Amino acid sequence: MSGIRIRKLHVRPLNFKLDRPLETAGGQIGSWPVVILDMHTDAGIVGVSFVGCFMPMLVKPVVSLLQDMGAMIEGDELSPVSIEAKLRAKSRLIGTQGPIAMAVAMIEISAWDALSKASNLPLCRLLGAKPRAHPVYLTIPAMTPSRVRELAQRALELQYAGVKCKLGHPDPSKDLALIDAVRSVCGPNFPIMVDYNQSLSVPDAIQRIQRLDDMGLGWIEEPTDAMNVEGHVKIANAVKTPVSLGENWHNPMEAARDILSGAADVVMPDVLTVGGISAWLKCAALAEIRGIPISAHSYPEISTQLLPLAATPHWLEHAEIFDSLFLNPVRPVNGNLIATEDPGCGVAWDEKVVARSAWT
Ligand SMILES: [Mg+2]
């Protein structure tokens, strides 16, 4: 594969209309700003990656950074680790979070995608693992029992192995009503994970989670501020339900901090936020050292390629948000997702959808 060189990055901002609006504490979300990246090489191979920008104001900076970083790596060899190291070295003084980190991770992922395609292998095979089936849950982006029931029904019909609910209602009994809504549809033994999205204080978290402790929940995600390591250690020591952290790690050092301090019982790094494919695999190594189950946050297409490389694989997450952007969105079979055998990281654009989602 050596000798292939990067020719150009093609960056496209999208205003992506969601098939199903998301229900959040802050109201309904009907569309999502997305930036997609095509890395063109001199071998004619194109590596791809994308990021869902949470806020429209992030789109311009991410696009501009990708274009400028593209100019910095034009003509470089298609070596994802070296490309990432070069871009990180140049941005070290600025830090490892925010739009710069998003752009570096997108470039790293698209380079791995191109390298896998050049090797005619799916990413997991390029890195030495066979595709394997891993259980997948559906994340339910809803805050009312009626909508949660509808989506729990959908999870059953589409053969998901579990669901994840968003909690953190000011009235804790309303949180219980959401869990009851899932149980009423899926039965008492269906795996349910819950996510507080960093919304609670430490004492509040301990009190509220202890009320849930006998419900057999799969895990409690980010009960308090993701940067509050001591707080999470206190919570993890005070409750029986496993505490899950990881989607807000910005590098493997933050993973080491939480894993080695006992702040997290289970972990779920996000391949984009943590810095890319190499960074995610470093987190998997840390999880292995402590015997901690590792799941993947979002990006199920890429994550099905990553979990087979982990020694302690746990769950895949699917929120179905960006599915219509892809030619072959992932679909559970008997509760599992399995990595595709197509060369690359598992993402191919539906160009018709891309064309009608152009950012204006
Ligand atoms: Mg979460």
Residues whose N, C-alpha, C, O or C-beta is under 5 A from the ligand:
A	BS01	MG	D195 E221 E247
